[in-house]
């Protein structure tokens, strides 16, 4: 959890208005909206439909695995909720306990619950 904690501390130290926090789950749920958020945050001109479609195609887990580079090693399945295949109820309760102890109250962590 330390990377989340350090990320939250960095956001607070820098200035939340100068940082765009993205969550993988949000990207998977509604990539188009998140792409628009990124575009707006960077102050770029509105993306054409063709450019948005091209970016979307390049950002899939399968494309990143196929095109490789450093992402090839860190991209797993590209699905949300895969943890359910690895954590039973007992381990998930322990995860929650540690999560709350380390990250309780941090804004950046709330969407990870």
RABELGI-V619981 format. One record per residue. SS is DSSP state (h for helix, s for strand, l for the rest). PHI is phi in radians with two decimals (999 if undefined). NEAR is the number of other C-alpha atoms within 8 Angstrom. Layout:
ss: [SS | SS]
phi: [PHI | PHI]
near: [NEAR | NEAR]
This chain:
ss: [l | h | h | h | h | h | h | h | h | h | h | h | h | h | l | h | h | h | l | l | l | l | l | h | h | h | h | h | h | l | h | h | h | h | h | h | h | h | h | h | h | l | l | l | l | l | l | l | h | h | h | h | h | h | h | h | h | h | l | l | h | h | h | h | h | h | h | l | l | l | h | h | h | h | l | l | l | l | l | l | l | h | h | h | h | l | l | l | h | h | h | h | h | h | h | h | h | h | h | h | h | h | h | l | l | l | h | h | h | h | l | l | l]
phi: [999 | -1.10 | -1.14 | -1.21 | -1.08 | -1.12 | -1.11 | -1.10 | -1.13 | -1.16 | -1.04 | -1.13 | -1.25 | -1.31 | 2.34 | -0.93 | -1.27 | -1.78 | -2.23 | -1.93 | -1.68 | -2.02 | -1.99 | -0.95 | -1.06 | -1.17 | -1.10 | -1.19 | -1.22 | -2.63 | -1.04 | -1.03 | -1.15 | -1.17 | -1.09 | -1.13 | -1.05 | -1.09 | -1.03 | -1.11 | -1.03 | -1.39 | 1.23 | -1.52 | -1.09 | -0.95 | -1.27 | -1.24 | -1.03 | -1.13 | -1.17 | -1.07 | -1.13 | -1.15 | -1.10 | -1.00 | -1.12 | -1.34 | -1.74 | -1.32 | -1.03 | -1.09 | -1.14 | -1.15 | -1.14 | -1.15 | -1.40 | 1.18 | 1.18 | -1.21 | -1.22 | -0.98 | -1.41 | -1.84 | -1.46 | -1.65 | -1.58 | 1.33 | -2.14 | -1.55 | 1.51 | -1.13 | -0.97 | -1.07 | -1.41 | -2.18 | -2.05 | -1.46 | -1.02 | -1.11 | -1.19 | -1.15 | -1.11 | -1.15 | -1.00 | -1.06 | -1.08 | -1.18 | -0.95 | -1.10 | -1.13 | -1.49 | -2.01 | -0.87 | 1.55 | -1.43 | -0.97 | -1.11 | -1.57 | -1.01 | -1.27 | -1.48 | -1.16]
near: [7 | 6 | 6 | 10 | 12 | 8 | 9 | 12 | 8 | 8 | 10 | 8 | 6 | 8 | 8 | 8 | 5 | 6 | 8 | 8 | 5 | 7 | 7 | 6 | 7 | 10 | 10 | 9 | 6 | 8 | 10 | 8 | 7 | 11 | 9 | 8 | 8 | 9 | 12 | 10 | 8 | 6 | 6 | 7 | 6 | 6 | 8 | 6 | 6 | 7 | 8 | 11 | 8 | 8 | 8 | 10 | 8 | 8 | 8 | 8 | 10 | 7 | 10 | 13 | 11 | 7 | 7 | 9 | 5 | 6 | 9 | 11 | 7 | 6 | 10 | 5 | 5 | 7 | 6 | 6 | 5 | 7 | 6 | 7 | 5 | 6 | 9 | 7 | 6 | 7 | 8 | 9 | 8 | 8 | 8 | 8 | 8 | 8 | 10 | 9 | 7 | 9 | 11 | 8 | 7 | 9 | 6 | 9 | 13 | 8 | 6 | 4 | 4]
